[in-house]
Amino acid sequence: MASSFHTLSHLTTKTTPIRFSQINQSPLKNPLIYFPVKSSNFPLRFPAISISKSSLNFTPKSALMAKSEKDYSNVDVLDSEEQVAFELAKFSANLSDYFVNERGAFTVVVSGGSLIKSLRKLVEPPYVDSIDWTKWHVFWVDERVVPKDHPDSNYKLAYDGFLSKVPIPPGNVYAINDSLSAEGAADDYEAGLKQLVKTNILATSPTSGFPKFDVMLLGMGPDGHVASLFPGHPLLKESQRWVTSINDSPKPPPERITFTFPVINSSANIALVVCGSGKAAVVKTALSGDQSSDMLPVQMVSPEGELKWFLDKEAAAML
Ligand SMILES: O=C(O)[C@H](O)[C@@H](O)[C@H](O)[C@H](O)COP(=O)(O)O
């Protein structure tokens, strides 16, 4: 299998990831997306990872808990965004080793925004050399419906900052079909996910019936949005679709596709990566456990598996 792929560095253009419409047309033409997946291993839960603090200046969890009596056991507060990037790399590499070992594939969902920059330590030693990138399958939790070489494209953001630097087979990078409308691109992406479920690359949750990604690496907006699921938007209540479209995103550009909450919350692992003082108030609300008023989208993130927060001390300042 290892000899049958070519790496991203061999691509002649930036726009040659596999598109789901390609998968749908000829799923057997691309041997790269077939792995010896042991479906009996589903559902998988990664055991709790102990992440050591690499800085002495973070606020200890015990202090946070004493202050508010909340359980912050799944919250890592790091001294700086640089430390967040280190810990995120360690977390992702551990999960990669686990899932590759368990089932020969690792399904990773990324958001846009600052998250991609926070993945930069993964493309440096030791991780760039130790991770089995050939087993990675990369998806987007949301995407702006623009050409892949457009400055607003989450694909371009991830390609420039991450994907172009590691040997993930291009056939394992699932970009949207940018020639379609937002609605068409969402349908196409959902159909592609269903195809990957059939081939066992993508697990499904026996509880929810929705796809169960191994990990989602997500950012959060200063208004508490995740993916392209914005406060007060009717899409927060979507309960059937896996992927849907939005034409009135309050964060530009307005036309996007997004995973729905049932998919997000079927994940085996979710990392919420949040840095900067501009997000401190929402972090406080999100971790307060107060669900009395309208819930912010980030408060609706509640995966079947593990949820881990990676905060820098600015984002954690109000805890
Ligand atoms: O395409 C998008 O707009 C993103 O996927 C979005 O959900 C992002 O993750 C948050 O807005 C946080 O972005 P920042 O980390 O840049 O604030």
The ligand as an SDF file (V2000), in Angstrom:
LIG
                    3D

 17 16  0  0  0  0  0  0  0  0999 V2000
  -14.4530   28.8270    8.3630 O   0  0  0  0  0  0  0  0  0  0  0  0
  -14.5620   29.3390    9.4410 C   0  0  0  0  0  0  0  0  0  0  0  0
  -14.9200   30.5060    9.5690 O   0  0  0  0  0  0  0  0  0  0  0  0
  -14.1800   28.5520   10.6340 C   0  0  0  0  0  0  0  0  0  0  0  0
  -14.2060   27.1980   10.5050 O   0  0  0  0  0  0  0  0  0  0  0  0
  -14.7650   29.0320   11.9260 C   0  0  0  0  0  0  0  0  0  0  0  0
  -15.6550   28.1860   12.5710 O   0  0  0  0  0  0  0  0  0  0  0  0
  -13.5770   29.3280   12.8070 C   0  0  0  0  0  0  0  0  0  0  0  0
  -13.0340   28.1490   13.2990 O   0  0  0  0  0  0  0  0  0  0  0  0
  -13.9430   30.2200   13.9420 C   0  0  0  0  0  0  0  0  0  0  0  0
  -14.5370   31.3740   13.4340 O   0  0  0  0  0  0  0  0  0  0  0  0
  -12.7500   30.6120   14.7570 C   0  0  0  0  0  0  0  0  0  0  0  0
  -11.8830   31.3160   13.9480 O   0  0  0  0  0  0  0  0  0  0  0  0
  -10.6560   32.0620   14.5820 P   0  0  0  0  0  0  0  0  0  0  0  0
   -9.9180   31.0300   15.3920 O   0  0  0  0  0  0  0  0  0  0  0  0
   -9.8610   32.5980   13.4430 O   0  0  0  0  0  0  0  0  0  0  0  0
  -11.2260   33.1310   15.4700 O   0  0  0  0  0  0  0  0  0  0  0  0
  1  2  2  0
  2  3  1  0
  2  4  1  0
  4  5  1  0
  4  6  1  0
  6  7  1  0
  6  8  1  0
  8  9  1  0
  8 10  1  0
 10 11  1  0
 10 12  1  0
 12 13  1  0
 13 14  1  0
 14 15  2  0
 14 16  1  0
 14 17  1  0
M  END
$$$$
